[in-house]
Amino acid sequence: MAAFEKAYPKIKVNLVNAGNGTAEYTKLQNAIKAGSGVPDIAQIEYYAVPQFALGGSLVNLANYGLSSDKSQFSTAIWDSVNVNGQLVGLPQDTGPMTLWYNQTSTEQARGALEELAGKVKERSTDARLLPLILHFSGSSY
């Protein structure tokens, strides 16, 4: 923050940790309803963006030229901050893009999963389990 304030000396940043998740969103919603104490910038998780956007609480950042940043992000993550055709946030991060696993442990677990799938296949009437059962039992559908 010091580097930002040095680069922009006319802007004073007041960093407030309002918590996270429900606690943060409740405080933010209350401030919005009250019409005071609303921050200029807030960090909101992707799942909560529509809740604030559909309530009219977020600004369309495309009006400030930020749509040009689209090429820097994957389509899925960019779409998560676009609601009803409006860019209402900028992506901050994404989850892991690589999966590391222990091949030996995975092969050992696969045997147990195949055995379980066979038992479930014999006893299950839940059609939603069919793709999983068939996959691990080596069958196809």
N, C-alpha and C positions, 0 to 999 in steps of 0.2 A: 504494500500500500504506500509505503514511503516513496518508492520509485515513481508510482503513478502521480502522487501529489507533487513531487518534484518536477515532473514533466508537465503537469497542469496545475500550477500554483494557485489559480483562481477557483479551483474546485476543492472543497473540503469533504472528505469521506468520513462518515460516521458508521463504522462497522458494528452491526448488532447481530448477535447470535440469538435468533428467536426460537432455537430448537430445531426439530425436524419432524417430518411426517405430520400426523394429526395435530400435535401441539402447535407447530409452526403455522399450519394452514388455518387453524381456528383463530389464532392471533391475527393473521393476515386478513381473513374474512371479516373479523370484527372491526379492524381498522378501515377496511373498504366501506363497510356499512356505516360506520361513524363519520366517514369523510375526513378523517384526520389521522395522522400517524402512519399513513401509507408510505412505504419506501419507494424510492425511485426505481430501485432494482431489487429483485428478490430471486432466490434460487428455489425452483419448484421442480419436483421430480416429474418425469415424463408422464406417469400415469395420472397426475393431478392437473396437468396443463388444461385439458378440456373443461374441467370444473371451473377454472377461473376464466377461461376464454369465453365459454358459452354464457357466463354471467356478465360479460362485457367489462371485465376487470383488467384486461390486457390490451396493450396498444399493438396495432399492426405495424411491425418493424419494417415491412416492405416499403412503407412510406418514407423511411429514412435511408433507403438504398441498401439495406442489408440482405436483400434477396440475391445479390451478386455473390454471396458466400456459399451458395448452394453446392457448387462443385467441390467444395472442400469436405463434404460429408456424404456418407452413404445415403441412399434413397430412404431407407427405413428410418434412420435416425432423424433425417431432415423432415420427413412426413410427421414425425411425432411432435413437432413444434409448429405444425401447420394445422389450423382448425378452421373448417369452412372457408378454405381458400385464403386465409390470413396467416401470415408469419407472426406468431405471437411469442416466440422465444428463440433463443439460439442454443443449439446443442452444446452441451459441455463435455460429455463423455459417453462412452458406450461400454458394454460389457466385454468380456474376453473374446478375442477373435480366434484363439487357438485352444485346443483341448489337449492336454498332456495326460497320459495314463500309463499305468504299469501293465504291460502286455501279459505278463504271467498271471497277475491277479485277475485281470479281465477275463482271460481264458478259463480260469478256475471258477469265476463267478458265472460265466456263460453256462457251464455244465449245470450248476444249481438252478439257473433261470430256465434252462430247457426242461429240467425235471419238473419244476413248478408249473411251467406252461402246460406240460402234459397233464398234470393233475387238474389244473383249472379247466383245460379243454374238456376233460371227462365230465366235470361237474358243473360247469358254468352255463347259464342260459342268458347271460348278459352279452348282447351283440356288440357292445362297445369294446369289449375285450378281444374280439375276434382277430383284428389285425396283429395285436401283440402276441396272442397265443399262436397264431399261424407263423409269425416271424420266428419265434423262439423254438417252435416245434419243427421247423424246417419245411413246413407246408407252404402253400401259396393259395391265394384266393382270386 
